[in-house]
Amino acid sequence: MIGNLYRPGTLLTQSVVTTFDHDWPSLADGVAIPHGLYDLKRNHGFVTIGTSHDTSEFACDSLRWWWQTHGRHDYPGATSLLLLCDGGGSNRSNTYLFKMDLEKFAQETGLEVRVAHYPPYTSKYNPIEHRLFPHLSRACQGVILKSLELVTELMAKASTSTGLRVSVNLLDKVYQTGRRVAADVKERIRIIRDDLLPKWNYRLLPGESEPGTGI
């Protein structure tokens, strides 16, 4: 939450800093919702900071920003994309809403999007949990987050001795909650599930959705 709210950690200052001792939402001036992507090959983190709600649409917009500003330039010959995703949150595996929004991305880019979800209680093995998120938390530790600009600045400075770089994008867009998928989405979506762990491993194909393509 953004505002004059207490945060754990140590901060060296030249004067006393006074804050609220509780982080109640009613005391906040807003929220900063980070959604991270991490390029394993380039050791480059990409963080989109939202100001509304953590939805599947927000997650896919974060992916879209990465592709438009970095991905298509870093990998100009790419025909497919592999996403290692946690099993819960805005990109959870047990809903068709994320799959539907991700299919739109596949249609826009012409990429085949392969998704591998980590099953429940195993997301700690996702590389992003060790190579990006802890360093973002460390960069913001103890700092009173009084503005979105400050959050953006701090996260962009996150780095490691092994060369981690972080690019940050502020996305001030209102995302709708409570969305529902269409009744026939399971029949129309262009999805192919793997033989191994099909609940968590699947591919979304580019091209317009057609009846009978969902598997």
N, C-alpha and C positions, 0 to 999 in steps of 0.2 A: 504494500500500500504506500502511496505517495503522501507525504505530509510530515509534520514535526512530531514524529513517532519514534519511540525508543527502539533501537536495534541492538542485538547482542554483538559484542566485539569490542575492540580497543581502538580509540581514535585519538591521536595526538593533536591538541589544539592550543592556541595561545590565550584562550579565555574559556570561561565556563559555558557549556552548552546545556540549555534547559529544554527538555522535551516532555511530552505526555508519557506517563509510565505504562499505559495500556495502548494496544494497537487496535482499538475498536474501529470498525468501518465508519461509524458516524464522525470520527475525528479526522478521517483521511480526506485529502483533497482529490483523490483519484486512485487509479491502480495502474501498475505496470506489469503486464503479463508477457514474460519472455517465452518464445518458442525457438528451440535451437536445432540447427543442423550442423553436422560435422563431416568434412571431407577427409577421409582417412588418408588418402594418398598425398594430399597437399598440406596436411596438418593445419587446416583453416576452418575456423568456426564461423557460423553465420547465425546471428540472433535477430529475430524480429520481435519488437516490443509492441504489444497491443494494448489498447486502452479500454476495451469493451468486455468481451467474454472469450474464454478459451474453448472454441468450437472447432469442429472438423473443417469448416470453411476457412477459419483462421489458420489452421495448420497447413492447409493446401495453398493458401495465399502466401505463407512463409516459404513453402517450397517453390512456388511460382516466382517469387522475388529472387530467390537464389538462382534459379535457372535463367531468368531474363538478364540478370546483372553479372553473373559469374559463370554458371554452369555451361551455357551454350558456347561461351568464349573459351573456357578452359578445356572443354571436351567437344570440339566442333564436329567430330565424326560419330558422336554417340547415337546409337539407335535404341538403347534400352537403359534403364536406370534401376539400381537396386537400393531399396530403402530398408534399413534395419530399424524397426519400430518397437516401442514398448507395447505391452498388451492392453494398457488402459489409457485413460486420459482422452484428449481430443482425437487421437489417432488409434483408438482402441480397436481390437480385432473382432469384437462381438456385435458390431453394428454395421449395417449397410450404408449408413450416412457418410462415413469416411470413405468407403469404397466408391460411392456415387460421386463425391466431390473429387476424389483422386482420378476417376475416369475422365472427368472434364479436363483435368490437366493433361492426361494422356492424349485426348482428342486435340487439344490446342497445340501441343508440341510434336505430336507424331511419334512419341516415345512409347515403347513398351515398358510399363512400370511393374517391376517385380517387388513384392513386399514379403518380408520375413519378420513376423511378429515374435517377440520373446514371450513365451508362456508366462502365466502368473508366477510371481516371486523369483523370476530369473532375469529381470531387466538390469540387475547389477552387472551382468556380463556384457551389456551393450557398451562398446568402446566410448560412446559419447559420455557415459556416466563417469569415466575416469579421465578422459582427455580434454573435456570442455567444461562441463557443469561445475566441478569443484573450483576451477580457476575463476569462473564468473562469480561464484559465491565469495571467494576470497577477495576479489577486487572490490566488492560492495560491502564487505564485512565492517561493521561498526559505524558506517557512514549514515548520517541522517539523510534520507532520500527525500529532499524537499521539492524536486522537480523531475519531470521525465527526461529533460536534457542532461541532468546529472547522472541518471541511471545509464543513459546512452553513452555518455563520456566515460564512465567508469568501466562498463563492460567492454568498450572498444579498446581499453588499455590493458585488458587481461592478456597475459603472455606467460611463457615458460622458457626454461633454459634450452628446451629442445626445439624452439622456434614456432610455437603456437601463435597464430594471428587470429584476430576476431574482427569481423565486420558486423555492424549493427544497423538495423533499419527500424525507424519508428513508424508504425502503421496506425494512424488515428482513424479507425473505421468502426462503425457500430455493427456488431454481428448479432443476428437473430438467434435466440435460444428456443428450444421446443420445436425445432423443425422435424418434419416427418418425411420419410421416403415414400415415393409413389407405390401404390399397391402392386404394380407389375414390375418393380425394379429388379427383382430377382430373376425374372424371365428375360429382361431386356439388357441388363448390364453385361458387358463383354469381359467376363472374368473366367480364368482357367485356374482351377485349384490343383496344387501338386498332389502326387500320389502319397508323398511322405508328409504327414502332419498337415492335411489340407485345411484345417481350421485356421492355421497361422501362416501358411505359405501359399501364395497365389500370384497370378499375373493379371494385370489389367491391360487390355489391348487398345491401341489407338483406333480411330474410325468411329463412325456413328453407331450408336446402339441399335440393335435389331432384335425383334422378338425371337426367343428361342436360343439366344447366344449365352445366356447365363447358365453356369454350371455349379 
